[in-house]
Amino acid sequence: MNKILIIEDEQRVAELIKQGLEEQGFVTTIANDGQTGKQLAIDNHYDIIITDIILPKMNGIDLCREVRLQKPKIPIIMLTALGTTDDKVEGFDAGADDYLVKPFDLRELHVRIRALLKRNQTNNLQGFILKYSGLELNLNTKIVKRDDKEISLTPKELKLLEYMMQNPERVLSRTEIAEQVWDTTFDTGTNFIDVYMNYLRKKVDKDFYVKLIHTKPGLGFIFKNYSL
């Protein structure tokens, strides 16, 4: 399911958007001010961001600019009562992908979201290269590099890394990893996932100051650069 961050200080509007999107199968999070929204956007993985422009603590334009510095590819839709051409140009210049003027029809928002998600998916498929914090995985050649240093991985390590890079900044349970990487049901009496995670850590993280693979006790693992 796609995860959407809604940054909107009008509680009624935020709840209406949340309800409408969740009825369409999306998972949503609400932030009621720009500063909180920016931090959530940077610290977590979302498939799309919907933000108002006029917000407490940080406006949507500045928020968009700062998020773009950390996550240049995430789709961003701006919602606002400001509908002049200059307002739209400022939003697009800040990095917004689309713009809706209040009041708007939720059906139109759904169409815009689907279009951006489809475009993003197509761009990712065309790129064939997964990138995160200096780490690169070429899905065609299966070559892995970190800070231009090539890293040799076994096929299973490669598949594990690929799955983690496709799901960054999200806690992955052992059950999910077993099902998605090993195509098997996780047996709590075994530790094969922890063993492979240690193998991967030694190759991907050991020689680098910033660590990307982290254990979440009782929950699983997360692929994240905590210095971002």
Summary of the structure (lengths in Angstrom):
residues: 228
radius of gyration: 19.4
end to end distance: 24.9
largest distance: 61.7
contacts: 671
relative contact order: 0.10
helix: 43%
strand: 21%
